Amino acid sequence: MGRYLVQVCSKARTVRRSDAKKKTELELTLPLKEQKDLDKYMNNQEDDTSLRKYLVFGVQWISLVTENLLSHPFIVLRRQCQVYNASKRFHLHPFTLLPSIVHLHRRQGLTTLWKGLGSCLLVRGLSLAVDDAISKLTSWPKDVNSQTTLKRFGQHVLLKCISIGLVVPFHAASLVETVQSDIASEKPGLFDVFREGSLRLFFWSYPQRGRMLPAWALIGPSASLGVTKYLFNLVIRGVASRIMLRRQSLVQENCDSHADTLEQRNSEIYGNLIATLTTELIFFPFETILHRLQLQGTRTIIDNLDNGYAVVPILTNYQGAVDCYRTTIISEGFAGLYKGFGAMILQFSVHIAVIKMAQWIVTKITEVISNRPPPCIVQYYNLDCVAGKSSSTTISSSISSTELDMHSVGQNSLK
């Protein structure tokens, strides 16, 4: 009987040892699996970072295309409203513009609101080229930041004044191509903007007769308005970007998360959009006066946006910026300075909608492609020391409990 009890106890001890060994191996291999998952998660994080870089570039590209291409039809509508001094409808909100847009498309086709796009892009490229040329010739900075000294900032402002003054005649020629009617005017060539601009730039007293103002009468108001708008936009953009970045950092501190490049770039994009919208809103009346001065005497025929069917010539006789302002206030009232404001509302509404849609698509792409780890792995990654202590405690406790069971079985067998 005693020999039988000894055999039973030895078999039980062997079974318990094998079970304890399997349990110990399982608990020892668990952290190794978590480590493999963690390595996989870190590799996925690197891939996610590279993906976000491409997504940031995509959002920037969409914002740039929207600003330079998709906004052009609304710029055409706004300028046509601004220069038409005898219009009955001021189009202060976008709802009055919709019937005229429909009529224009029915009569002139879908491309009627894209006229002058090539000349506008050429003038913008010319402005950048002039900035770069002046910067190389004079070593004046063409860009500024928060670390720029006062002297360098003054040189930058002077560079902008010269650049805007040189580009003003070409901007006036581009304005003519933007507002003239397609059915009542000949379509201009691609480089006609340079020919017309050069005539007004190099012949300062041109023309000797007629109502067209010479270049020297346009450069002063244009350069003053351009530099003021640029400086105002620079200040508003800096303030808006810093406020949004500060707000984002506070949210990240409360959520205990790290900074995201895509979110930072979105803050810069929205800061630039806020600055542009604020600048255009405040300087809209001055832009109306300047466009009327630049178009005077060019014999331009535009579309009548009161109905969208007829065409009308622009016949004005302003002596200067002050005379244009007084005449507009007397004949059209203060609201005459805001003609076409509804087109600007449509422009920025579409701009914001496109950016929102682009961000939504980017978010969905990130969620689909990014391989998020299980919650246990993230917890193990953040609390690796605690997890290591708990695993070692679990192993030691399992071993100690096994040894106690074996010891108790041995004592029972001896008894």
Protein Blocks (a to p, Z undefined) as FASTA:
>chain_A
ZZmmmmmmmmmmmmmmmmmmmmmmmmmmmmmmmmmmmmmmmmmmmmmmmmmmmmmmmmmm
mmmmmmmmmmmmmmmmmmmmmmmmkbfblolafklmmmmmmmmmmmnojklmmgoklmmm
mmmmmmmmmmmmmmmmnopafbdcfklcfklmmmmmmmmmmmmmmmmmmmmmmmmmmmpc
fklcccddfklmmmmmmmmmmmmmbcfbdjbdcfklmmmmmmmmmmmmmmmmmmmmmmmm
mmmmmmmmmmmmmnopacdfklmmmmmmmmmmmmmmmmmmmmmmmmmmmmmmmmgonlpa
cddfknomaccddddddfbjklmmmmmmmmnojmlmmgoklmmmmmmmmmmmmmmmmmmm
mmmmmmmmpccddfklmmmmmmmmlmmmmmmmmmmmmmmmmmmmmmmmmmmmmZZ
